[in-house]
Amino acid sequence: MIDCVILGDSIAVGIHQQRTECAVYAKSGINTWQFNSRFPGEFFSDYVIISLGSNDHRGIKTLDELTKLRRRIMANKKVIWILPAGNNENSGVDIKKIQSLVMLVAKSNNDIVIPITNLSADKIHPSSKGYQDLSRSFPR
């Protein structure tokens, strides 16, 4: 069994650059619907880290897609969600709505949610320090 798996978008890609020992299923710019379509299998690990939601837009049923993904995850120890800090202003969805949906799915599964505390200038991605902080948020 793999000790950790990182799932998601460009933020997940950045976390993997800090935590190369983890398996990664991620693609920059991917939304939750695209993730579920591109990576349809189940995920088994001690720790599963998820970063999704920043690329969702009005046409994505974020709650349904996050719930669908969570059902496919089996973590021996913990599932950790990275709370999206921002999104594209043209998405048509308030980031607070996306954040509330991530929190809802996490809470209903007794998962952990970690906010991005140090943002880059785009207010979506972590800064270098932010990636370092996130990568230290789960055991090695």
Secondary structure, 3 states (H helix, E strand, C coil): CCCEEEEECHHHHHHHHHCCCCEEEECCCCCHHHHHHHCCCCEEEEEEEEECCCCCCCCCCHHHHHHHHHHCEEEEEEEEEEECCCCCHHHCCCHHHHHHHHHHHHHHCCCEEEECCCECCCCCCECHHHHHHHHCCCCC
